[in-house]
């Protein structure tokens, strides 16, 4: 066993370190390995190539950059026993702050309508990231059944959607002057 150059064993060594990196950075940092390919893929063949994706997100750009550096360090540390590793950055999008004024107005309208709400950070890339470069932008989420999102099982009841639309509509009316502040 000590003479094998098993790429999967090396990859597992890296993968086992990654969740703790996000925990170390904290401050709502998250890290996901969502895709992995092992080649040549035979049940009785020592893997010679493993590729996997690492998606990392945090509300503050300095935390994203720190996580990138920590992941690169983990990959470099795992090399050895004839194994080499390479990190390829495929996409980088800096965290995008949205409008505090719009979020305050959304919260106020949710309160006024009796809709329970909370402020949260979205780690997902939404059109709001692009719009925030052009105009003050806000974003709301409505609850999906079981908290499942971005999956075939995702389902949001009409009543939840309607409450979200009511909050947005009231906020637009209030901010446009159609409703008293």
C-alpha positions, 0 to 999 in steps of 0.5 A: 500500500505504501508504494501506491500513488492513489489519487483518490486517497490524496483527494480524500486527504484534502476533502477531509480538511475543507469543512474545518477551513470554513468553520475556522474563518466563521462569519457565515462562511460556507464551503461545498464540494459538489462534484467529483470525478475519479478516473479511470473509474474501475472498481479494481483500478487505482485512481490516477486522476481525481477532479473536484469542485470547491465552491466557497462563499462568505459575506465579506470579501476578505473572508472569501480570499482567506478561504481561497488561500486556505484551500490552496494551502490544504491542496499544497500540503496534501501533495506527496507520495508521488502525487501532485495537485493543481488548483484552477480558479474557474470563477470568482465573484466578490460578495455584493452588498445590497441596499440597506435602505431597501432592506429596512423598507422591506422589513418595515413592510413585512412588520406592517403586514404581519409577515414574519421575517428575518434578515439573512445573508444570501450566499447564492448568486442572484440577478440582484448581484448584477442589478446592484451594480446599476441601482439600489437593490434588495432581495427577499426569500420566501420559505420553501417546504422543508427548507429545500432549495435548488433541488428538484424537491423544492416547493414553495406554497402559493400562500408563501409566494403571495406573502412575499409578493405582498411585501414587495408590492407594499415596499414599492408603493411606500418607496415610490410615495404611493403609501405614507411612510 
